[in-house]
Amino acid sequence: MRTSDVDILIVPGWGDSGPDHWQSRWVRNLKTARRVEQEDWFRPDREVWVARVVEEVGHAARPVVLVGHSLGVATILHAAGRVDGTRVAGLFLVAPSDLDALDLWPCDEGQDWELIAASFAPMPMARLPFPARLVASSNDDFCSVERAQTLGAAWGAETSIVADMGHINAASGQGPWPEGLLTFGQFLRAMPPC
């Protein structure tokens, strides 16, 4: 498959993805990509966020590939059992925030992690019914390497750990993230045609 064969639904995490984030760049540069907008990026509510993903999948004109980052990964996982499975071609999951390890998360950004965990935790552990690719970083403050590998195995996702890319966002220097776009392209090419 190619990007033109699918609707790419970008699912950001807490606070949305700023203009320099690779997700925002993909929305601007990939013709079939669009962001799943949320009413409140700073006070996430699982039911509201999941309902938006389900709604956007329902509006898609082509097979859907969901692309999640951080809390967007958990949002996609919670939505996996509620979306029309015949419409989803695959999941591209990047830098999941491990909702079961809040005590390890950094405290310097002013977020109410407890509020987020109350709505989204625990991390879904069911095997995914779609092809999935998980990309995690070796030094992500929000998810350890071991946990990323455990999550990927539970989800049945092909998992890769990239070296020293932090939370794989603009703040960690991964704004354009060309390696991610290459990995995404490889993931699409390996997917069976719909």
Residue pairs with C-beta under 8 A, 6 or more apart in sequence:
1 63
1 89
1 188
1 189
1 191
1 193
1 194
2 188
2 189
3 30
3 31
3 32
3 33
3 185
3 188
4 31
4 32
5 62
5 63
5 188
5 193
5 194
6 32
6 62
6 63
6 64
6 65
6 89
6 188
7 32
7 34
7 60
7 61
7 62
7 63
7 64
7 65
8 26
8 30
8 32
8 33
8 34
8 64
8 65
8 67
9 33
9 34
9 35
9 36
9 53
9 56
9 57
9 60
9 64
9 65
9 66
9 67
10 17
10 23
10 26
10 27
10 33
10 34
10 35
10 36
10 67
10 72
11 36
11 53
11 66
11 67
11 68
11 69
11 72
11 73
11 75
11 76
12 21
12 23
12 35
12 36
12 38
12 41
12 69
12 70
12 72
13 68
13 69
13 70
13 71
13 72
13 73
13 75
13 97
14 41
14 42
14 44
14 70
14 71
14 97
14 111
14 116
15 41
15 42
15 111
16 38
16 41
17 23
17 24
17 35
17 69
17 169
17 170
18 24
18 170
20 170
20 175
21 69
21 169
21 170
21 175
22 168
22 169
22 170
22 174
22 175
22 176
22 177
22 180
22 181
23 35
23 67
23 69
24 35
25 175
25 176
25 177
26 33
26 67
26 181
27 33
27 34
27 35
32 62
33 67
34 56
36 52
36 53
36 56
37 52
38 44
38 48
38 49
38 52
39 48
40 48
42 111
43 112
43 115
44 71
44 75
44 116
44 119
44 120
45 119
46 74
46 75
46 78
46 119
46 120
49 75
49 78
50 75
50 78
50 79
50 82
53 66
53 75
53 76
53 79
53 83
54 79
54 82
54 83
57 64
57 66
57 79
57 83
57 84
57 87
57 88
58 83
58 84
58 87
60 87
63 87
63 88
63 89
63 194
64 83
64 87
64 88
64 89
65 88
65 89
65 90
65 91
65 92
65 188
65 191
66 76
66 79
66 88
66 90
66 91
66 92
67 91
67 92
67 94
67 184
68 74
68 75
68 76
68 91
68 92
68 93
68 94
68 96
69 94
69 95
69 168
69 169
70 94
70 95
70 96
70 97
70 142
70 167
70 169
71 97
71 116
71 120
73 93
73 94
73 95
73 96
73 97
74 96
74 97
74 99
74 120
74 123
74 124
75 120
76 91
76 93
77 123
77 124
77 128
77 155
78 120
78 124
80 91
80 124
80 126
80 128
80 129
80 130
81 126
85 129
85 130
88 130
89 130
89 131
89 191
89 194
90 130
90 131
90 132
90 133
90 187
90 188
90 191
91 128
91 130
91 131
91 132
91 133
91 157
92 132
92 133
92 135
92 184
92 187
93 132
93 133
93 134
93 135
93 155
93 157
94 134
94 135
94 136
94 168
94 180
95 135
95 136
95 137
95 140
95 142
95 143
95 167
95 168
95 169
96 123
96 134
96 136
96 142
96 143
96 148
96 151
97 105
97 142
97 143
98 104
98 123
98 142
98 143
98 144
98 147
98 148
98 151
99 116
99 117
99 120
99 121
99 122
99 123
100 121
100 122
100 123
101 143
101 144
101 147
102 113
102 114
102 117
102 121
104 141
104 144
105 113
105 141
105 142
106 141
106 142
123 151
125 151
125 154
125 155
126 154
126 155
127 154
127 155
127 156
128 155
128 156
128 157
131 187
131 190
131 191
131 192
132 155
132 156
132 157
132 158
133 157
133 158
133 159
133 160
133 183
133 184
133 187
134 148
134 151
134 152
134 155
134 157
134 158
134 159
134 160
135 159
135 160
135 162
135 168
135 180
135 183
136 143
136 145
136 148
136 152
136 159
136 160
136 161
136 162
136 168
137 161
137 162
137 163
137 164
137 165
137 166
137 167
137 168
137 172
138 145
138 161
138 162
138 163
138 164
138 165
139 164
139 165
139 166
140 148
140 165
140 166
140 167
140 168
141 166
141 167
142 167
143 151
145 161
148 159
148 161
149 159
149 161
151 157
152 158
152 159
153 159
158 187
160 183
162 168
162 179
165 172
165 173
165 174
166 172
166 173
166 174
168 174
168 177
168 180
174 180
